[in-house]
Amino acid sequence: MNDEVNNGVERFGRFEIDFSRRTITRVSDNAVLKVSRSETHIFALLANSANQTIHRETLLKECWQGKVVTNNSLTVAVKNLRTAFSKIGEHKIIQTEPKLGYSIKESTLVDDVLFHSAPVEDISKHIEAHEIAESLEMREHPECIIEKQINTKSPKQSNSLFKRFESFSITDFLVVSFFFLVTLFACYQYLFFVDTTNVDGISVHYNGVALPNPVTTAITEHKTGDIGQWYAFPVGGLCERYKLIGVLNEHFIDVTSQVNQEQCHD
């Protein structure tokens, strides 16, 4: 791809590329991503060939314009693009095609106009029609209103609720308390990751406490460069031991064994 040819602005579905400013803009909300020259060309080439796999060799040749670069340069550039898109909620823009290259699905580029939901006014018409019909029914049958009010304040229902409360024993209280604690613990596990940090440009979800050197080293030295998202969290014990999980193509990979952690007993 030539900078002289691609020095203006080009639109790909719901994204707009400004080659001179090196930006990618989501048209619907003007969310702007600032990327490198090679990264704009990578996205443009993939988007222009949506649903097709672009081989790594083609991307290296077309997006660096005569410069001698390695496969690692392409891996880092794609990783930077994914990180930039994830910051605006776009997590699955670029797909990895194992042992071949990368691709972008056309469905992720379709203009936002095609995704507009049914107009609100159409829904309001249905609600309005329902309310009018109900109002007319009540005018014709006022006894229904009285019957509804009587049913709402029925003493039988009040007595039933009182009897249920009286039958609530200590055993029931303990059972409810146990399940409450279990639910609370489960919620704690899901809310454990309270912050996100970057390790050498890689997104890492963690608990907000500074990660030890062995963990950050394992992330940067991991041989699978396509892992663009990590989860790191302490597992307790007397030692400062961490669990390290990577996400590759929507699959979780446990690489804890590759972390050079201190050996000790809990």
N, C-alpha and C positions, 0 to 999 in steps of 0.2 A: 504494500500500500504506500502511495506516495504522498508526502506532506503537501506538495504543491497542488495536487488534485484535491486532497481532503483538508483544505485549509478553512472551510466554512462550517456550516451547521447542517447536520443530517439527522433525520427523524427515523427511528425504528420503533414503530408501534407507540407505546406510551413512554418511550425514552428518547431524548434528544442529545446528540453528541456535538459539542463545540470543539473542533480539532485545534483551533488556534489557542483557545483558553484551556484546553485539556480538561474539560468538564463533561460529566454525564448528568443530565437533569431529568427527573421524573416529572412529566408535564402536569399531572393531575394536581400536585401540591408544590411544584417548584423546588423539590428537594434536590440539592446540588451535591454531586460527588466530585472532589478534586483528585484526579489521578494523573499518572505519568503518560508521556506520549505513546509508549509502547502499549500501555494498558488500554488507552482509548482505541487503538487499532485492533487489539485483541477482541474487545467487546464488539466493535463495528463488524469485524470479519465474521465472528460467530453469529451475530444478530442478522447479518445480511444473508447468511446461509442457515437460517433456522431449520431445525429438525435434521440437520446433516452433521456428521462427525467431521471435524476439521483436525487433521493429523498434526501431531506436535511439530514435525518437520516443516509443514506448511506455515504454521504460526511463527516458528522461529525465523523462517525466510522472509515472510511478508511483513511482520510487525516490528522488526529491528532494522530494516532497510540497509542491508549490506554489512551490518556490524556482526562481528564474530561473537556469538553468545552460546551458552550451554543450556542443556535441558533444565538445569537448576534455575536459570534466569526466568524461564517460562513458568516453572512451578511457583516461584516467588511472586511473579506478576499476577498469576491467576489467584493466588492466595490473597494478595492485596485487594484485588477486585471483589472477591467474596466478602472480605472483611468490611470493605467500604459499603457494599450493598446491604450487608446485615445490619449496619447502623441505621438504615432507613426501613428496616423490616422486610427486606427482600433476601430471603435465606436460600433460595433454590434457583437462582438465575443461571448459573453455569454448572453443567453436569459433566462429570468425569466419565469418559468412555475408556475402561481399563485397557491398557497396552496399546491404545490408539491415539487418543487426544481428548478433545473437549467438544461440547455442543451446547446450544441454547434451544430449548423447546419453544415453538411458536406460540404456544398457549400462554407463556410467561410474558410475551411481548404485546399481546393483543391490546388494542387501545382501550382505556378505561371506559370509553363511551359505550362499548358493547356490554359492559358489566353493570350498567345502571339497573337498580332494582325497580320494581313496579312503582309508578308515581304515587306519592303520598295521597294525592287528591283522589285517586281511584279507591284506596283503602278507606278514606274518610267518607266516600259516598256510600260504601257498604255499611259503615258504622252508623251514618246518619239515617239510612233507610231502615236499619234495624231498630234504632231508637224511635223513629216515627211510628213504625208498626207496633212497637210495644206500648207507646203512648196511646194510640188509638184503641188498642185492646183493653187497656185499663179504663179508658173512658166508657167503653161499651160494657165492661164488666167490673164495676167498682168493687163488687164483693170479693174479687181476687186480691185486691190490696189489703182489705181487712183480714182475709184469711192468711195472707203472708205475714202480717204483723203478729197475728195470734201464734202462728207456728214459730216465729222467731223468739217469742217470749214464753214458749211452752215450759211449764214447771216440770214436766216429765224429763226434759232434756237437762234442766238444772239439777234435778235429783240424781239423774244418771251420772253426771259428772262428779257430784259430791260423793256418790258411792264408790266410784273409781278411785277418787282421791283417798277415801278411807281404807280401801283395800291395798293401798301402796305400802308394802311391808319394808322392813330393813333389808331383807334379801334383795328385793327389787331395787332398792336404793344402791346397794353395793354393786349389783350387776350394771346398772346405768352408769355409775361412777367409773367402773372398770372400762366400759366401752368408750366413755368420754376421754379417759386418759390415753387409751389406745389411739383414738382419733387425733388427739392432741399431739401424740408422738409422731404419727404419720404426717401430720401437717408440718411439724418441725423438720422432718426429713425433706419434704418438698421445698420448704422455705429456707433450707440450709444455705443455698447459694445466694448470698446477699449482695454480691458485687461481681464485677467483671474487670479483668485487667488484661494488658497486652504483654506478651513475652516474645520479644524479637518480632513484633508484628503479628503474633498469633493470639487469637481471642481465648482467654482462659476464665472459666467461671469458678469462683472460690468463695470462701466464707469471710473475706475481708481482712484476714490476717496475712501479713507478708509471707509469701511462699519461700521455703528454704531453697538454698542453692541446688541440692540434688534434684529437686523437682523441676526447676526451671531449666537445668542442664539437660534432663531427660527429654523435655519438650523440644528444645532447640536442636538436639542431636538425633531425634527420632528419624529413622531412615525413610519412613513413609511421609513424604513432604506434602501429600494431598490432604492430610488431616488439618482442617482449618478451625477446629473447635475442640477445646479440652475442658474436663472437669477435674478439679483437684480438691480433695478435702481430707482433713485429719481423721484417723481411725481410732484415736485414743491410745491408752497405754502409757507406760512410763517414758517411752521414746517418742520423739517428734516424727512419727511415721505418717505417710500420706498415701491415699489411694489415688491413682492417676488413670483416668478414662479418656480415650480419644474417640471422636465421631468421624467415621469415614463412610461416605455414601449412605448415610442414615443408619449405619451399624455402629454399635459401641464396641470398642477394643480396649481391653484391660491391659495396660502396659506398666502396671505397678512393679512387676518383676525387673523392669529395666531401670528403676530408680535406685541409685546407689545410697540406700538408707542404712543408718546405724542398726546393727543387729543386737537385739536385747530381748528380754522376756518381760511380758506384761506383769 
